[in-house]
Amino acid sequence: MLNKLVWLVLYFLVVSLFEWLLVSYELRELFFVATVVFTLVFLSGAHRAGWLRLDDRDLFSQPLFLISILLPIYYFAAIGLWVWKGHGLDFSSNGFANFLEISKLPLLFLASAIPMAAIVNNVHRTIQTEKQIRESEKKNLSDAYYGHLKFMVDQFKTVEGFEVDLEFVYGTKPTKALIQSKINVRFPLELYRRSFHLSSPESGADSRISEDFLKDVRGEWDAIIKNLTRLRNKDSIRTNYPGLYVSEVVSIYAGIDLAHQRLCSLLCLNGFHSKNTFLMQDWGTVYKYGSTFCNPQHMLESLRSLEHVTLLLLEKMYNETVKSSFDIDKPIFTVGDELSESWSRFLTLISVKDYSGVEFTTLGPTQHSTLTTV
């Protein structure tokens, strides 16, 4: 700001000196033209330099405030040079009276500095007030966002599934595997971002749920329900090739398993699987299947737990958008005896290893037809 003040003062001093020379030689027309040109040049330069704009900094950091004072002083001095020419200093009462009489126009320009500076001050105060209002609104939006975030995250942390606890015996030398799992929300903050996608510190809290998020949740449950329906009606897919029928049934189980895994990932869940992956092969030797589940009972209990967690989460988020996708007062899926049949009819256990997610790979091309994709 100091540099700007120095340049302004130097400019007006140089211009005033030049105009004093014009007054000395009584070049009236040239003086008038020079005054207009110097004013236009100054205002153009000030505009290019951004000095005619006001911002929210303090008033004395505003070049326009200084201009509102210096410009009237410049006109006072420039016009006064003509008015005072030929008059000497006289500190008597007559001298002061004569000064006031001949200096009415220069003093008018000088006095204009006060209202001009007052106008600039009022506009500057308005800008500062607007900034304070914006900052207050921004803080209110931020507080609303973080308040909503904290509330929902705390709600998500209370959500837990049913405890799945069973034993699985496998191998020629019977080995017991203790299957334990309990679903909980692993990343509540990420779940908040996915579901309340319009909320942010800048825009504030927005209770609208992402339709894409709900569509994805609904889609995964629909995939599970579709495969359960196929499993319920599996006799309708029997063919003349028993191996193909077995492989098709296994692909249905894998479809449920994969949808279960994707849904748990989408809902940012943890504890939806045990510490093991059960690696199996179908009797038709078409697929190798690494399952989260050791048997249909395990699959059913896990689906029940996931359903419970899904409905609890939807209850925490509940609004009209959720209502249009789910009826939280009713079960998401129903199941009969389709998950009561032993997997030993379709699958052979190869090994049990540390959990590595669902694996479903093709061992070789089928000889009879293309199997339904998962």
PyMOL commands that set and color helices and strands:
alter all, ss='L'
color gray80, all
select helices_A, chain A and resi 2-24+28-48+59-61+63-84+93-102+104-111+113-157+188-195+211-232+234-237+242-266+296-317+320-325+343-345
alter helices_A, ss='H'
color red, helices_A
select strands_A, chain A and resi 160-170+175-185+269-270+276-282+287-291+347-354+359-362
alter strands_A, ss='S'
color yellow, strands_A
deselect
rebuild
show_as cartoon
